[in-house]
Amino acid sequence: MAERCINTIRMLSVDAIEKAKSGHPGLPMGDAAPAYILWTGFLRHNPHNPRWPNRDRFILSAGHGSMLLYAILHLTGYELSLDDIKDFRQWNSKTRGHPEYNPDIGIETTTGPLGQGFANGVGMAIAERYLAQIFNRPGFPVVDYHIYAMVSDGDLMEGISSEAGSLAGHLGLGKLVYIFLDNHITIDGSTDITFTEDVAKRFEAFEWHVQKVDGYDLPGIEEAIEKAKGEAKRPSLIIARTHIGYGSPNKQDTSGVHGSPLGEEEVRLTKERLGWPLDPPFHVPDEVLGFFRSAVERGREIEGEWQKLFDAYAVEHPDLAEKWRTAHDGKLPEGWRDGLPTMGDEPVATRSVTGTVLNGVAEKLEMLIGGSADLAPSTGTRLKGFGNFIHDPGGRNLHFGVREHAMGGILNGMALSGALIPYGSTFLIFSDYMKHSIRLAAMMKLPVIYIFTHDSIGLGEDGPTHQPVEQLAALRSTPGLTVIRPADGAEAVAAWEFALERREGPVALIMSRQKLPMIDRGSFAPAKNLATNLIRGGYVLADSRHGEVELLIIATGAEVHLAMGAYEKLTKEGIGVRVVSMPSWELFEQQDKTYRDEVLPTSVTARLAVEAASPMGWHRYVGMGGDTLCLDHFGASAPAQTLFEKFGFTVENVVSRGRTLLSGKGRG
Amino acid sequence: MAERCINTIRMLSVDAIEKAKSGHPGLPMGDAAPAYILWTGFLRHNPHNPRWPNRDRFILSAGHGSMLLYAILHLTGYELSLDDIKDFRQWNSKTRGHPEYNPDIGIETTTGPLGQGFANGVGMAIAERYLAQIFNRPGFPVVDYHIYAMVSDGDLMEGISSEAGSLAGHLGLGKLVYIFLDNHITIDGSTDITFTEDVAKRFEAFEWHVQKVDGYDLPGIEEAIEKAKGEAKRPSLIIARTHIGYGSPNKQDTSGVHGSPLGEEEVRLTKERLGWPLDPPFHVPDEVLGFFRSAVERGREIEGEWQKLFDAYAVEHPDLAEKWRTAHDGKLPEGWRDGLPTMGDEPVATRSVTGTVLNGVAEKLEMLIGGSADLAPSTGTRLKGFGNFIHDPGGRNLHFGVREHAMGGILNGMALSGALIPYGSTFLIFSDYMKHSIRLAAMMKLPVIYIFTHDSIGLGEDGPTHQPVEQLAALRSTPGLTVIRPADGAEAVAAWEFALERREGPVALIMSRQKLPMIDRGSFAPAKNLATNLIRGGYVLADSRHGEVELLIIATGAEVHLAMGAYEKLTKEGIGVRVVSMPSWELFEQQDKTYRDEVLPTSVTARLAVEAASPMGWHRYVGMGGDTLCLDHFGASAPAQTLFEKFGFTVENVVSRGRTLLSGKGRG
């Protein structure tokens, strides 16, 4: 029976890939056995309520084996039909090339880019531990689940998994149970040509509990998972020796079966070898389906038991139950805004606003948890009085270490809890190291907050290796990510307010190292409109004092102050200047055309963008006739003020560029 | 005496940082001892000829400790004066915040972003091994040097160092000797809060030779380095337990001494503690200088010996000596172009051109060596008949494994040899994983070639996780990187020709997965001009057949063919259309204004850009009145043709967008 179940997974995968003429049969064929044991023997889940908060999580980090997951989801009764499987890799199907986050059908995260799922799981385990810390009470373990993942050699070769593995071991995340599908084959061939390290030893060095098992020894696998679950203080790695393309007489154990359909003839040979009926394709024996589908009834039962526990908990701890519901509904508790600071008149570095905001709201926003990739003091993300996660009771400061990429993947996993608002910080330059995790957060529309500080040459002496130039362009061009670069403390508070409320996708807050003056909201765009203006992405900060606007200066962050300096000078000269503060391109683009044209009137073609970063993208706002005072080269090592002067970021230069634009129009 | 030498390094660093009011004293103070042993006892170098090809290499991977390196370079007689040290972190000084590649004063690579130097060293060791394989002959070990690096806990936490470490162990790069400065402190505090893994065990798992030593036990350090050098088959890691900020009574062993000057009072206390004169600052005892400067004479001797060896080699093997000179002059051997293919009329995927070119020129271009991050078959980078590097005699195919970031760092290290032309390939989407190494290649102006294939939704079924959108914008906004996206096989060959000749910076070749028709060079921009046109970045491919140009369509890569389809239709309708193929923005921007205006006449404002990627940046060429047929959202999983249709990348849509633009001008 077990063998028939396993072969059903294999052959559904093979047939779907054959029909799509595209896909990766090697993994589902090779690794169906451990998946079968895990899903039928261990995984606590409810196929009819995939969003049950206390379910075990399953991640197929080796996302190219997606058909394995789809086959199991179908068989165990999720809303994924045989027709969906026949629709594999077609337009608008549920069965995408790689698993794409879909909590309604049991897909816990988007995987495919290797190593990401590995790190997501670590984030999920941190979330589990943190939520347990917040909600569990004696006799009421309302948060208590495991995170299982299947990972490949590709996952383990990626640096992100070393980063996340080292941190998971350090944190002692015992709820993690990872199965390494050790098939000795990569796309380029045998792992002998590139990957001969001792994986077991590496993970022991990372403080993991490591076991080795034959990937087809079902009782052996069962025993290993049992032991792994029993290990509460260390994450577990089960190294399962498997054979890619298992059952294919000519392709097993070759890289040829990794990413291409078997081909009609080899499908036939494989089915013969495994004693599987040649026809019809997509064959699912009734007793196999019946066996798998018992997951539905079992799921109903275990969720039912948990619900009873939770109901009793709600009686005993009504406040906690209420907090639970608010958190899991993705809402913020009433009155959280009371913790937002009001800024004074003193210049502040926008990076320092982070600490003020976070520490102001942390008490009320218990779902807010995060930390830094070893730059907590510099980025201002330390929550005072809360200690370190795991090390201290009630701790909620995460020290990711110098591991930006893992931080990105872990934040995604935390956000996937559906309850937490995770944040992570580093210098803007190192957003490069974690870029791909940011992309996946955007793709999954996760409420992750990035705090990227030291946002320009304003970083000064550390030099070009630490001075971002092209990072803003990279982030802004990522679909679904909202990038905000506030111009002063007040905009920074408003940006934080927006970020904390945002549930529809990640937000990157771009903060200055250096102090910035506070804009005089008495004279310019008034403070009472600030939150609205900020959410609109761009707004008129200072308008022409001489009737019609002749010159538009658009700027973000620190450079808004240069624009304002130039405004004063040019205004004195009788020129009609408008300064637009544009903290977020994405938010501005979401406004209707009327508003956008109001802020940037099409009639005004003398336009100057000022930003100490790559000019990439600014021509959208200044046009071919406009000018950009930006940075199209790397920075340098010197005091910040020197750099701004040497690279032309001075009021004088803004004035001069503005004049040149106007003289082109016969003015100035 | 040793102690005085070590204290000189420490105090020069402290004083320079104090004067600059900026810098990282903790590392130079804590780790001067192993540096002293290494530089005075082992490093084979010539301060008066830092470019001597057979010198040992030294990398300060923990680049924030830059003053340590500057102090030693000054003391041992490189062209770096005491005044340069006093000028630390000032505008235009040689002593930048982090070491910036400067082969004239002994700075072997740019470091600071952690983990990069670690990977560079692995690339240098690959280069050493490869050059030895090419040039050494019995009795003539003309290539024989070690690569030493000092790495920090931050370096080792970064995933890139795990990737590179695993590969270095696999390749058995015995010439690597890395010293891990194990000081137990990071910016956030003690490593106890985030980094408790067993580093020795991890590197043993990576197949390294590992030793532990007290970082102040000079004979112990010496013995360890000696043993490490003696280990020819495995890279070596020496774990030296040191104390950050050694000697500072109040700050040693605290994170406070990592990245801030000690402060006047603590400087005084430290000097007292170490028995160092309080005044003057920048004190270098004469006998210390004398001792260090003996490196100059020793350097002259060892280079002299090597030169004798090389002269004899040149007599015995004149062809090899000639080859050596050509390679080290950064020149390509005569006639190398003969290997470039001439394309036929058949459609080809531009990715497949890579294999044709590489295999055509490989025989002549022996300095060309590279490989893939486990995508050799898909990206076409396999050199046939050359076997695998290290595994096969004469092998020169590198299998980086699924380790894109390490590949990036390693390619930089290989390029730093000054002789090799390294290349690496992966899917364009995974350029994200290695972005920061690309940035550093650009900053160092290294001749690295990236082959990024599967360049759009044309990748098809694998879905949005594998379909690039914002990657082109990220690469194009990186200063100093040349990005080329050829439109057909002929442009692809020309792009390769350019890339192979380019010595002034990295080139990214952006290749299609899908087949693209060959442009009919009989009817359109003629083949004889192709190389020139390509180098100009953008050129008129098809011009108006109705006099004046009314509509400009600008496209790259696969989308040029949509533009050409629209051209045919609109031309038939009597509209004056011009199609511009713009494979490289960077190259186009390097042309003079006359040429640019000739290709894109300012009088034509009806402009349409077509590219299946983020529109970011295209407004530079189409202006605010123009239109972009681009992709401002993620892709999807479906056959490529379906995706192009669903997302509007059809000839019909280009025609329709063009018409709309013209109707805005009262036309069409």
Interface residues (C-beta under 8 A of the other chain):
Chain A: A20 S22 G23 G63 R89 Q90 W91 N92 S93 R96 G97 H98 E100 T110 T111 G112 P113 L114 D153 G154 D155 M157 E158 G159 I160 S161 S162 E163 S166 L167 G169 H170 T186 I187 D188 G189 I193 T194 F195 T196 E197 D198 V199 A200 K201 R202 E204 A205 F206 E207 S255 S372 D374 L375 A376 P377 S378 N388 H391 H399 F400 G401 V402 R403 E404 H405 A406 I429 F430 D432 Y433 K435 H436 R439 L440 A442 M443 G460 E461 D462 G463 P464 T465 H466 V469 E470 A473 A474 R476 S477 T478 P479 G480 T602 S614 M616 G617 H619 R620 Y621 G623 M624 G625 D632 H633 F634 A636 S637 A638 P639 T642 L643 K646
Chain B: A20 S22 G23 G63 R89 Q90 W91 N92 S93 R96 G97 H98 E100 T110 T111 G112 P113 L114 D153 G154 D155 M157 E158 G159 I160 S161 S162 E163 S166 L167 G169 H170 T186 I187 D188 G189 I193 T194 F195 T196 E197 D198 V199 A200 K201 R202 E204 A205 F206 E207 S255 S372 D374 L375 A376 P377 S378 N388 H391 H399 F400 G401 V402 R403 E404 H405 A406 I429 F430 D432 Y433 K435 H436 R439 L440 A442 M443 G460 E461 D462 G463 P464 T465 H466 V469 E470 A473 A474 R476 S477 T478 P479 G480 T602 S614 M616 G617 H619 R620 Y621 G623 M624 G625 D632 H633 F634 A636 S637 A638 P639 T642 L643 K646
